[in-house]
Amino acid sequence: LRLFPDTEGKMNLSVLDIGGEVLVVSQFTLYGDTRKGRRPSYDEAAPPSQAEPLFRFFLQELGRYGIVPKTGVFQAKMEVAYVNVGPITLLVDSKKTF
């Protein structure tokens, strides 16, 4: 995915192109459904027994491309500090319609 700007400022470079790093954090709350009621529903989120193998597979796939991700502990409560260089935030989901 080309998310990083080239010399013209166009999003045209990948994490490989810029020699960047990837932080991978498991976060089921991103799958929260807020369309009904006053609190999010996580009924559609995968259970940990299904989600952890997918998480590990994603890490392996990054490794196949030469990207060594930084990661935390699956299903652990963590404090994550980062700087969001934006204003850009993307949600990549192949099944959801926006």
BATOR-791291 format. One record per residue (C-alpha): residue in three letters; x, y, z. Coordinates in steps of 0.25 Angstrom, whole numbers, plus 5000, padded with zeros to 4 digits. Example, Ala and Ser with C-alpha at 12.3 -4.5 7.8 and 13.67 -1.06 7.14 Angstrom:
REM BATOR-791291
ALA504949825031SER505549965029
***
This chain:
REM BATOR-791291
LEU500050005000ARG500650134996LEU500450235007PHE501650315008PRO501950444999ASP502850444988THR503650574985GLU502450634978GLY501650614991LYS500750504985MET500550374993ASN501350284984LEU502350214993SER502150085001VAL502850055015LEU503849975007ASP504150094998ILE504450185010GLY505150085018GLY504150105029GLU503650015041VAL502349955044LEU501649955058VAL500649835059VAL499649845070SER498449745072GLN497249835075PHE495849775074THR495249905078LEU495449945064TYR494349855060GLY493349915069ASP491949935063THR491350065068ARG490150075059LYS489150025070GLY489050065084ARG489950145093ARG491150055094PRO491949985083SER491649835080TYR492749745078ASP491949625074GLU492549615060ALA493949625065ALA494749495064PRO494949415077PRO496349415082SER496549265077GLN496249305063ALA496849445063GLU498249415069PRO498649315057LEU498249425048PHE499049525055ARG500249435055PHE500049405040PHE500049555037LEU501349575044GLN501949455036GLU501449515023LEU502149645027GLY503449565029ARG503349505015TYR503449645010GLY504649675018ILE503849765028VAL504149725043PRO502949785050LYS503049835064THR501849775073GLY501349755086VAL500649645093PHE499449585087GLN498149615096ALA498949695106LYS498549835111MET499649925106GLU499950075105VAL500450105091ALA501050245088TYR501250285074VAL501250415065ASN500250415055VAL500750495043GLY499550535035PRO498450575034ILE498250435029THR497650315035LEU497150195027LEU496350075031VAL496649955022ASP495549855022SER495249765010LYS493849725015LYS493249855020THR492449955012PHE492650105015
***
